[in-house]
């Protein structure tokens, strides 16, 4: 059995998660790679290929390496323990193609390590992360029913707010909605706790962008589970109530300001236009904007304020990017008739057990 070591290095986490993954069995009794043949292909069985001669690409340091990741990797090198892991996952890939930031560090354990050797690595990582200070808002309390420490309510809600903004799973929407509906916290208190945690970790505190991230993913959820296709009337009412609350109350707590909006980063192939006056120019801009938006590069508050103006409705209608969740959100903002969503189903939404409640 090989062991996958996943060190999730984000400001709000100070622990190390270990994942175990079974090694693949030998290809055949002689240990030879399985050959691709018509019988295997027609039966739909797993097919393995012989060795592929990969391009000779020299790895480069990713430009978006977080200070937490940098500190942990330097600590392992300085402690002469770096040879006990091998970088993998997204961070490993970004050494060959650097195209987005990440706060994660994925790595594999080296073979034949003892438990003591692994613990030495974990201790170095924990010590390295401790130098950034604690991100707790308050001290833990007793769970009461058992002698186990429990995070304070403030820290629990701050973490859940971070999950709502960053992960945005159906359960995150359900949790925040339920907390506020129960009267345990108000909308303003939720946002205040999010801001405190973000400030403490040195992370982005732009509430307008956080709102946009939340609303974008709420649109994705709605496209996966349209209200008109929910047969159970009670579930339909519950979903409608939750979605309306987020749109009408939770996201209205943070308003966007108007200022220069045209993002030149959307035009890497041509000169950035000075203005967008014609429908084709605006359709081209929306196509570029939605492509980046769907990829996770959120527009600025200024851009959103501009494209939500009434003058953009004809361009939005003409664009017809039916595979883009961001485009369907634009249609809803402009009050246009909903169109069929032709994009992919997102497994994290489709398989979330709380989806039927959102």
ROPATI-110830 format. One record per residue (C-alpha): x negated, y negated, z negated. Coordinates in steps of 0.25 Angstrom, whole numbers, plus 5000, padded with zeros to 4 digits. Example, Ala and Ser with C-alpha at 12.3 -4.5 7.8 and 13.67 -1.06 7.14 Angstrom:
% residues 2
atom u:4951&v:5018&w:4969 $
atom u:4945&v:5004&w:4971 $
//
This chain:
% residues 358
atom u:5000&v:5000&w:5000 $
atom u:4995&v:4986&w:5004 $
atom u:4999&v:4974&w:4995 $
atom u:5003&v:4961&w:5001 $
atom u:4999&v:4949&w:4992 $
atom u:5008&v:4937&w:4994 $
atom u:5004&v:4925&w:4987 $
atom u:5015&v:4915&w:4988 $
atom u:5008&v:4902&w:4986 $
atom u:5018&v:4891&w:4985 $
atom u:5019&v:4880&w:4974 $
atom u:5031&v:4886&w:4967 $
atom u:5025&v:4900&w:4965 $
atom u:5013&v:4904&w:4957 $
atom u:5015&v:4919&w:4958 $
atom u:5010&v:4930&w:4967 $
atom u:5019&v:4939&w:4974 $
atom u:5014&v:4953&w:4978 $
atom u:5021&v:4960&w:4990 $
atom u:5018&v:4975&w:4993 $
atom u:5020&v:4980&w:5007 $
atom u:5018&v:4995&w:5011 $
atom u:5007&v:4997&w:5021 $
atom u:5011&v:5002&w:5035 $
atom u:5010&v:5017&w:5037 $
atom u:5000&v:5023&w:5047 $
atom u:5004&v:5022&w:5061 $
atom u:5003&v:5037&w:5063 $
atom u:4997&v:5050&w:5056 $
atom u:4984&v:5046&w:5062 $
atom u:4984&v:5032&w:5058 $
atom u:4985&v:5027&w:5073 $
atom u:4993&v:5015&w:5077 $
atom u:5006&v:5019&w:5082 $
atom u:5008&v:5018&w:5097 $
atom u:5019&v:5011&w:5104 $
atom u:5027&v:5021&w:5112 $
atom u:5041&v:5022&w:5119 $
atom u:5046&v:5031&w:5108 $
atom u:5042&v:5021&w:5097 $
atom u:5048&v:5009&w:5104 $
atom u:5061&v:5016&w:5107 $
atom u:5063&v:5021&w:5093 $
atom u:5061&v:5007&w:5087 $
atom u:5050&v:5012&w:5078 $
atom u:5039&v:5004&w:5073 $
atom u:5028&v:5002&w:5083 $
atom u:5014&v:4998&w:5080 $
atom u:5004&v:4993&w:5090 $
atom u:4990&v:4996&w:5092 $
atom u:4979&v:4985&w:5089 $
atom u:4982&v:4972&w:5095 $
atom u:4970&v:4963&w:5099 $
atom u:4973&v:4950&w:5091 $
atom u:4968&v:4936&w:5095 $
atom u:4955&v:4932&w:5088 $
atom u:4960&v:4920&w:5080 $
atom u:4952&v:4915&w:5069 $
atom u:4961&v:4911&w:5056 $
atom u:4961&v:4897&w:5052 $
atom u:4965&v:4890&w:5038 $
atom u:4980&v:4887&w:5039 $
atom u:4982&v:4872&w:5038 $
atom u:4994&v:4873&w:5029 $
atom u:4988&v:4881&w:5018 $
atom u:4995&v:4877&w:5005 $
atom u:4986&v:4872&w:4993 $
atom u:4991&v:4884&w:4985 $
atom u:4987&v:4894&w:4996 $
atom u:4973&v:4887&w:4997 $
atom u:4971&v:4887&w:4982 $
atom u:4974&v:4902&w:4981 $
atom u:4966&v:4906&w:4993 $
atom u:4954&v:4898&w:4988 $
atom u:4955&v:4904&w:4974 $
atom u:4954&v:4918&w:4980 $
atom u:4942&v:4915&w:4988 $
atom u:4935&v:4908&w:4976 $
atom u:4938&v:4920&w:4968 $
atom u:4933&v:4930&w:4979 $
atom u:4946&v:4937&w:4979 $
atom u:4951&v:4932&w:4993 $
atom u:4947&v:4946&w:4999 $
atom u:4958&v:4952&w:4991 $
atom u:4969&v:4947&w:5000 $
atom u:4971&v:4944&w:5015 $
atom u:4980&v:4932&w:5019 $
atom u:4992&v:4936&w:5027 $
atom u:5007&v:4931&w:5030 $
atom u:5009&v:4917&w:5035 $
atom u:4997&v:4911&w:5029 $
atom u:4988&v:4922&w:5036 $
atom u:4995&v:4919&w:5049 $
atom u:4993&v:4904&w:5048 $
atom u:4978&v:4907&w:5048 $
atom u:4980&v:4910&w:5063 $
atom u:4992&v:4901&w:5066 $
atom u:4994&v:4889&w:5057 $
atom u:5008&v:4884&w:5059 $
atom u:5015&v:4881&w:5046 $
atom u:5013&v:4879&w:5031 $
atom u:5014&v:4890&w:5021 $
atom u:5014&v:4891&w:5006 $
atom u:5012&v:4906&w:5006 $
atom u:4999&v:4915&w:5005 $
atom u:5002&v:4929&w:5010 $
atom u:4990&v:4939&w:5008 $
atom u:4988&v:4954&w:5007 $
atom u:4980&v:4961&w:4996 $
atom u:4967&v:4967&w:5001 $
atom u:4967&v:4982&w:5001 $
atom u:4963&v:4990&w:4988 $
atom u:4964&v:4979&w:4978 $
atom u:4966&v:4983&w:4964 $
atom u:4976&v:4976&w:4955 $
atom u:4966&v:4969&w:4947 $
atom u:4960&v:4963&w:4960 $
atom u:4974&v:4958&w:4964 $
atom u:4977&v:4952&w:4951 $
atom u:4964&v:4944&w:4952 $
atom u:4969&v:4938&w:4965 $
atom u:4982&v:4935&w:4959 $
atom u:4975&v:4928&w:4947 $
atom u:4967&v:4919&w:4956 $
atom u:4979&v:4915&w:4964 $
atom u:4987&v:4912&w:4951 $
atom u:4976&v:4904&w:4946 $
atom u:4974&v:4896&w:4959 $
atom u:4989&v:4893&w:4959 $
atom u:4989&v:4888&w:4945 $
atom u:4980&v:4877&w:4948 $
atom u:4992&v:4870&w:4955 $
atom u:5000&v:4869&w:4942 $
atom u:5013&v:4875&w:4938 $
atom u:5025&v:4872&w:4947 $
atom u:5035&v:4874&w:4936 $
atom u:5045&v:4863&w:4933 $
atom u:5047&v:4869&w:4919 $
atom u:5042&v:4880&w:4910 $
atom u:5049&v:4893&w:4911 $
atom u:5059&v:4897&w:4901 $
atom u:5063&v:4911&w:4895 $
atom u:5073&v:4919&w:4903 $
atom u:5080&v:4921&w:4890 $
atom u:5086&v:4935&w:4892 $
atom u:5071&v:4941&w:4893 $
atom u:5058&v:4936&w:4889 $
atom u:5053&v:4931&w:4903 $
atom u:5050&v:4917&w:4907 $
atom u:5060&v:4910&w:4917 $
atom u:5058&v:4899&w:4926 $
atom u:5065&v:4886&w:4922 $
atom u:5078&v:4883&w:4929 $
atom u:5071&v:4870&w:4935 $
atom u:5060&v:4879&w:4941 $
atom u:5069&v:4890&w:4946 $
atom u:5078&v:4879&w:4953 $
atom u:5065&v:4872&w:4959 $
atom u:5060&v:4885&w:4964 $
atom u:5074&v:4888&w:4970 $
atom u:5074&v:4874&w:4977 $
atom u:5061&v:4877&w:4983 $
atom u:5066&v:4890&w:4988 $
atom u:5078&v:4883&w:4994 $
atom u:5069&v:4873&w:5001 $
atom u:5058&v:4883&w:5005 $
atom u:5065&v:4897&w:5007 $
atom u:5079&v:4893&w:5008 $
atom u:5085&v:4907&w:5007 $
atom u:5100&v:4908&w:5005 $
atom u:5098&v:4912&w:4991 $
atom u:5091&v:4899&w:4988 $
atom u:5103&v:4891&w:4994 $
atom u:5112&v:4900&w:4985 $
atom u:5104&v:4898&w:4972 $
atom u:5103&v:4882&w:4973 $
atom u:5118&v:4881&w:4977 $
atom u:5122&v:4890&w:4965 $
atom u:5113&v:4883&w:4955 $
atom u:5119&v:4869&w:4959 $
atom u:5133&v:4874&w:4960 $
atom u:5132&v:4880&w:4946 $
atom u:5128&v:4867&w:4940 $
atom u:5115&v:4872&w:4935 $
atom u:5107&v:4861&w:4944 $
atom u:5111&v:4850&w:4953 $
atom u:5107&v:4847&w:4967 $
atom u:5098&v:4836&w:4962 $
atom u:5091&v:4845&w:4952 $
atom u:5088&v:4855&w:4962 $
atom u:5081&v:4845&w:4971 $
atom u:5074&v:4839&w:4959 $
atom u:5068&v:4852&w:4955 $
atom u:5064&v:4855&w:4969 $
atom u:5057&v:4842&w:4970 $
atom u:5050&v:4844&w:4956 $
atom u:5045&v:4858&w:4961 $
atom u:5040&v:4852&w:4975 $
atom u:5033&v:4840&w:4968 $
atom u:5026&v:4849&w:4958 $
atom u:5021&v:4859&w:4969 $
atom u:5017&v:4847&w:4978 $
atom u:5027&v:4852&w:4989 $
atom u:5036&v:4844&w:4998 $
atom u:5047&v:4836&w:4991 $
atom u:5054&v:4831&w:5003 $
atom u:5068&v:4834&w:4999 $
atom u:5074&v:4831&w:5013 $
atom u:5065&v:4841&w:5019 $
atom u:5069&v:4851&w:5008 $
atom u:5084&v:4849&w:5011 $
atom u:5082&v:4851&w:5026 $
atom u:5075&v:4864&w:5024 $
atom u:5087&v:4868&w:5015 $
atom u:5097&v:4864&w:5025 $
atom u:5090&v:4870&w:5037 $
atom u:5090&v:4884&w:5030 $
atom u:5104&v:4882&w:5026 $
atom u:5107&v:4881&w:5040 $
atom u:5100&v:4894&w:5043 $
atom u:5108&v:4901&w:5033 $
atom u:5121&v:4895&w:5039 $
atom u:5117&v:4900&w:5053 $
atom u:5114&v:4914&w:5047 $
atom u:5127&v:4914&w:5040 $
atom u:5137&v:4905&w:5047 $
atom u:5149&v:4902&w:5038 $
atom u:5159&v:4906&w:5049 $
atom u:5153&v:4920&w:5049 $
atom u:5155&v:4922&w:5034 $
atom u:5167&v:4931&w:5033 $
atom u:5169&v:4931&w:5018 $
atom u:5176&v:4918&w:5014 $
atom u:5170&v:4917&w:5000 $
atom u:5156&v:4918&w:5006 $
atom u:5159&v:4908&w:5017 $
atom u:5164&v:4898&w:5007 $
atom u:5151&v:4901&w:4998 $
atom u:5142&v:4898&w:5009 $
atom u:5149&v:4886&w:5014 $
atom u:5149&v:4880&w:5000 $
atom u:5134&v:4883&w:4998 $
atom u:5130&v:4877&w:5012 $
atom u:5139&v:4865&w:5010 $
atom u:5133&v:4862&w:4996 $
atom u:5119&v:4862&w:5001 $
atom u:5122&v:4853&w:5013 $
atom u:5132&v:4844&w:5006 $
atom u:5125&v:4843&w:4992 $
atom u:5112&v:4850&w:4990 $
atom u:5105&v:4844&w:5003 $
atom u:5111&v:4830&w:5002 $
atom u:5103&v:4827&w:4989 $
atom u:5091&v:4824&w:4998 $
atom u:5093&v:4814&w:5009 $
atom u:5084&v:4811&w:5021 $
atom u:5079&v:4798&w:5025 $
atom u:5078&v:4792&w:5039 $
atom u:5064&v:4788&w:5045 $
atom u:5056&v:4792&w:5058 $
atom u:5059&v:4806&w:5062 $
atom u:5053&v:4811&w:5075 $
atom u:5043&v:4822&w:5071 $
atom u:5032&v:4822&w:5081 $
atom u:5027&v:4836&w:5076 $
atom u:5039&v:4842&w:5084 $
atom u:5032&v:4838&w:5097 $
atom u:5019&v:4845&w:5097 $
atom u:5019&v:4847&w:5112 $
atom u:5023&v:4833&w:5116 $
atom u:5022&v:4819&w:5112 $
atom u:5032&v:4815&w:5101 $
atom u:5043&v:4807&w:5107 $
atom u:5046&v:4793&w:5102 $
atom u:5061&v:4795&w:5102 $
atom u:5071&v:4805&w:5105 $
atom u:5082&v:4799&w:5113 $
atom u:5087&v:4809&w:5123 $
atom u:5095&v:4822&w:5120 $
atom u:5084&v:4831&w:5126 $
atom u:5073&v:4824&w:5118 $
atom u:5081&v:4826&w:5105 $
atom u:5084&v:4840&w:5109 $
atom u:5069&v:4843&w:5111 $
atom u:5067&v:4837&w:5097 $
atom u:5077&v:4845&w:5091 $
atom u:5072&v:4858&w:5097 $
atom u:5058&v:4855&w:5091 $
atom u:5064&v:4850&w:5078 $
atom u:5072&v:4863&w:5076 $
atom u:5061&v:4872&w:5080 $
atom u:5052&v:4866&w:5069 $
atom u:5063&v:4866&w:5059 $
atom u:5067&v:4880&w:5061 $
atom u:5052&v:4884&w:5059 $
atom u:5053&v:4877&w:5046 $
atom u:5047&v:4863&w:5049 $
atom u:5058&v:4854&w:5044 $
atom u:5061&v:4841&w:5050 $
atom u:5058&v:4828&w:5042 $
atom u:5070&v:4821&w:5035 $
atom u:5068&v:4810&w:5045 $
atom u:5070&v:4819&w:5057 $
atom u:5082&v:4825&w:5051 $
atom u:5088&v:4812&w:5048 $
atom u:5086&v:4808&w:5063 $
atom u:5092&v:4821&w:5069 $
atom u:5104&v:4821&w:5061 $
atom u:5108&v:4808&w:5067 $
atom u:5120&v:4808&w:5076 $
atom u:5112&v:4805&w:5088 $
atom u:5106&v:4819&w:5088 $
atom u:5119&v:4827&w:5089 $
atom u:5118&v:4828&w:5104 $
atom u:5104&v:4833&w:5104 $
atom u:5107&v:4843&w:5093 $
atom u:5119&v:4848&w:5101 $
atom u:5111&v:4849&w:5114 $
atom u:5099&v:4856&w:5107 $
atom u:5106&v:4870&w:5105 $
atom u:5094&v:4877&w:5097 $
atom u:5103&v:4888&w:5092 $
atom u:5092&v:4897&w:5086 $
atom u:5088&v:4885&w:5077 $
atom u:5094&v:4884&w:5063 $
atom u:5089&v:4870&w:5062 $
atom u:5097&v:4866&w:5075 $
atom u:5110&v:4872&w:5069 $
atom u:5107&v:4863&w:5057 $
atom u:5106&v:4851&w:5066 $
atom u:5119&v:4855&w:5073 $
atom u:5126&v:4855&w:5059 $
atom u:5120&v:4842&w:5055 $
atom u:5126&v:4836&w:5068 $
atom u:5140&v:4842&w:5066 $
atom u:5138&v:4850&w:5079 $
atom u:5146&v:4863&w:5081 $
atom u:5138&v:4875&w:5076 $
atom u:5132&v:4884&w:5086 $
atom u:5128&v:4899&w:5085 $
atom u:5114&v:4901&w:5078 $
atom u:5105&v:4910&w:5088 $
atom u:5093&v:4910&w:5079 $
atom u:5087&v:4921&w:5071 $
atom u:5092&v:4926&w:5058 $
atom u:5082&v:4923&w:5046 $
atom u:5080&v:4935&w:5038 $
atom u:5078&v:4927&w:5025 $
atom u:5092&v:4922&w:5027 $
atom u:5099&v:4934&w:5033 $
atom u:5094&v:4943&w:5022 $
atom u:5096&v:4934&w:5010 $
atom u:5106&v:4941&w:5001 $
atom u:5111&v:4927&w:4997 $
atom u:5115&v:4924&w:5012 $
atom u:5129&v:4928&w:5010 $
atom u:5131&v:4917&w:4999 $
atom u:5125&v:4906&w:5007 $
//
